[in-house]
Amino acid sequence: MARFKTLTSQVVALPIDDVNTDQIIPARFLTGTVKHGLGENLFADWRFLLDGSPNPDFVLNKPEAQGARILLAGSNFGCGSSREHAAWSLLGWGFRAVIAPSFADIFHANALQNGLLTVQMESRTFLHLLTALRNDPYARVTIDLLSQSITQPDGSVEPFPIGAFAKRCLLDGIDQMDYLLSLEEQISAYEAAHLHE
């Protein structure tokens, strides 16, 4: 898992509330258990028309979205089924962070465990950023995980919350299993010391 420290990027604005995991990655693409290739099918039912051609009106198909690594989403992003593939597909597309007023709990946990930063932003700040992106779709935002802050296009800086364990894992580029494996010596020493209790 890649480390996350500071990210400066253009932002794709998709301010739709209650985007569910089936909209993020439709169920027909969940036949495998590998992460690779899922990004190609991110928002597939919105990105493509019935004839398979790209939908020119969908935000990910617009020139300003190309290379963007941050998604600005609506409230309750990632609701619906608990598929981990939703986080995998966002990462596979190239996103490293999703900013939203709120997230579905399971998606939020899955995202952080897979290296996708979820930034919960209060409504006033969210609307401020959305307005800035509507005025300039190429505007850039900086997310600093160490200071837990976002620098908006106008230079204003806003804090965001994140759990200490998730923050440490993202900064170190490790998941929960990597963290446990890093404690192998201490675990072995503890077991040896308590073997005959």
Sequence and secondary structure as in RCSB ss.txt:
>XXXX:A:sequence
MARFKTLTSQVVALPIDDVNTDQIIPARFLTGTVKHGLGENLFADWRFLLDGSPNPDFVLNKPEAQGARILLAGS
NFGCGSSREHAAWSLLGWGFRAVIAPSFADIFHANALQNGLLTVQMESRTFLHLLTALRNDPYARVTIDLLSQSI
TQPDGSVEPFPIGAFAKRCLLDGIDQMDYLLSLEEQISAYEAAHLHE
>XXXX:A:secstr
    SEEEEEEEEE  TT BHHHHS GGG S S  TTGGGGTTHHHHB TTSSB TTSGGGSGGGTT  EEEE T
TBTBSS  THHHHHHHHHT  EEEES B HHHHHHHHHTT EEEE  HHHHHHHHHHHHH TT EEEEETTTTEE
E TTS EEE    HHHHHHHHHT  HHHHHHHTHHHHHHHHHHTTT 
